[in-house]
Amino acid sequence: MAAAIFACLVLFAAASGAVFKPGTWYASLRKPGWTPPDWAFPVVWSVLYVLIGYAGWRLWTGTGWSLALFFWGLQLAANALWSWLFFGLRRMDLALADLVLLWLAIVGFIVTALPLDPVAALLFLPYLLWVSVAGLLNVSVLRLNRLA
């Protein structure tokens, strides 16, 4: 039952990206040359969402409620919010602020989960890397499109 709940929570967050898609507005924005190709985003996020769900489930089944699980929930909420802010509202500045919160929540999860379940903590390292790249991309697109 716990696995189904964690899967549903992750699917709910992922649905934000399906509802608020890049579309023509994002395609028209200037982007840095190092921007990952469009196909990479759904592939990478699919893998990351599986890791996020599995890490949360592992932590819950192994230790129950903890500060690490709070950070897990916080990162998931910030994750779901980003697509709405960036693509829905077209507020790259607010999306960047949300990404900072997301990054901090991921680090918070890793730090607090490490003594409880090192595997769960390590499962978040690729996520931290990808969100770091996403943050740099968000900053770059914001700078390149100040008037957009």
C-alpha positions as CSV (number, residue, x, y, z in Angstrom):
1,M,0.0,0.0,0.0
2,A,2.8,2.4,0.9
3,A,4.4,1.8,-2.5
4,A,1.2,2.7,-4.3
5,I,0.9,5.9,-2.2
6,F,4.4,7.0,-3.1
7,A,3.9,6.2,-6.7
8,C,0.7,8.3,-6.8
9,L,2.4,11.2,-5.1
10,V,5.2,11.1,-7.7
11,L,2.8,10.7,-10.6
12,F,0.9,13.7,-9.3
13,A,4.1,15.8,-9.3
14,A,5.0,14.5,-12.7
15,A,1.6,15.4,-14.1
16,S,2.4,19.1,-13.6
17,G,5.0,18.7,-16.4
18,A,2.4,17.0,-18.6
19,V,-0.2,19.8,-18.0
20,F,2.1,22.7,-18.3
21,K,4.2,21.9,-21.4
22,P,6.9,24.0,-23.0
23,G,4.9,24.8,-26.2
24,T,5.6,27.5,-28.7
25,W,6.4,30.2,-26.1
26,Y,9.4,28.2,-24.8
27,A,10.4,27.3,-28.3
28,S,10.6,31.0,-29.2
29,L,12.9,31.8,-26.3
30,R,16.6,32.2,-26.7
31,K,18.5,29.4,-25.0
32,P,22.2,28.7,-24.4
33,G,24.0,26.4,-26.8
34,W,24.5,23.7,-24.1
35,T,20.7,23.3,-23.6
36,P,19.9,19.6,-23.5
37,P,17.9,18.3,-26.5
38,D,14.1,18.3,-26.1
39,W,13.9,14.5,-26.0
40,A,16.2,14.3,-23.0
41,F,13.8,16.0,-20.6
42,P,11.1,13.4,-20.5
43,V,13.6,10.5,-20.5
44,V,15.7,12.0,-17.7
45,W,12.6,13.0,-15.7
46,S,11.0,9.5,-16.0
47,V,14.1,7.9,-14.5
48,L,14.4,10.5,-11.8
49,Y,10.7,10.1,-10.8
50,V,11.2,6.4,-10.4
51,L,14.3,7.1,-8.2
52,I,12.4,9.8,-6.2
53,G,9.5,7.4,-5.5
54,Y,11.7,4.5,-4.6
55,A,13.9,6.6,-2.3
56,G,10.8,7.9,-0.5
57,W,9.2,4.5,-0.2
58,R,12.5,3.0,1.1
59,L,12.8,5.7,3.7
60,W,9.2,5.3,4.8
61,T,9.3,1.6,5.1
62,G,12.6,1.6,6.9
63,T,12.2,4.4,9.4
64,G,8.7,5.9,9.2
65,W,8.2,9.6,9.6
66,S,11.4,11.6,9.8
67,L,12.8,15.0,8.9
68,A,14.2,13.4,5.8
69,L,10.6,12.4,4.8
70,F,9.6,16.1,5.3
71,F,12.3,17.1,2.9
72,W,11.1,14.4,0.5
73,G,7.6,15.9,0.5
74,L,8.9,19.5,0.2
75,Q,11.0,18.7,-2.8
76,L,8.1,17.0,-4.5
77,A,5.9,20.0,-3.9
78,A,8.5,22.4,-5.2
79,N,9.1,20.0,-8.2
80,A,5.4,20.1,-9.1
81,L,5.2,23.9,-8.8
82,W,8.1,24.6,-11.2
83,S,6.3,23.7,-14.5
84,W,3.3,25.8,-13.5
85,L,5.5,28.8,-12.7
86,F,7.8,28.5,-15.7
87,F,5.5,27.3,-18.5
88,G,2.0,28.1,-17.1
89,L,2.6,31.6,-15.7
90,R,5.7,32.2,-17.8
91,R,7.4,33.6,-14.7
92,M,11.0,32.5,-15.1
93,D,12.0,34.5,-12.1
94,L,9.5,32.8,-9.8
95,A,10.4,29.4,-11.3
96,L,14.1,30.1,-10.4
97,A,13.2,30.9,-6.8
98,D,11.2,27.7,-6.7
99,L,14.3,25.8,-8.1
100,V,16.4,27.2,-5.3
101,L,13.9,25.8,-2.8
102,L,13.8,22.5,-4.7
103,W,17.6,22.3,-4.7
104,L,17.8,23.0,-1.0
105,A,15.1,20.4,-0.3
106,I,17.0,17.8,-2.3
107,V,20.1,18.6,-0.3
108,G,18.1,18.5,2.9
109,F,16.8,15.1,2.0
110,I,20.2,13.7,1.2
111,V,21.8,15.0,4.4
112,T,19.0,13.9,6.7
113,A,18.4,10.5,4.9
114,L,22.0,9.5,4.8
115,P,22.3,8.2,8.4
116,L,18.8,6.6,8.1
117,D,19.1,4.9,4.7
118,P,22.2,5.6,2.7
119,V,20.8,4.0,-0.4
120,A,17.8,6.3,-0.4
121,A,20.1,9.3,0.0
122,L,22.4,8.2,-2.8
123,L,19.4,7.7,-5.1
124,F,18.9,11.5,-5.0
125,L,22.4,12.4,-6.3
126,P,21.4,12.2,-10.0
127,Y,18.3,14.3,-9.1
128,L,20.5,16.9,-7.5
129,L,22.8,16.9,-10.5
130,W,19.9,17.4,-13.0
131,V,18.2,20.1,-10.9
132,S,21.6,21.9,-10.7
133,V,21.7,21.8,-14.5
134,A,18.1,22.9,-14.7
135,G,18.9,25.8,-12.4
136,L,21.7,27.0,-14.6
137,L,19.5,26.6,-17.6
138,N,16.7,28.6,-15.9
139,V,19.2,31.4,-15.1
140,S,20.6,31.4,-18.6
141,V,17.2,31.5,-20.3
142,L,16.1,34.2,-17.9
143,R,19.1,36.3,-18.7
144,L,18.8,35.8,-22.5
145,N,15.1,36.7,-22.5
146,R,14.8,39.6,-20.0
147,L,11.9,41.1,-21.9
148,A,10.2,37.9,-22.8
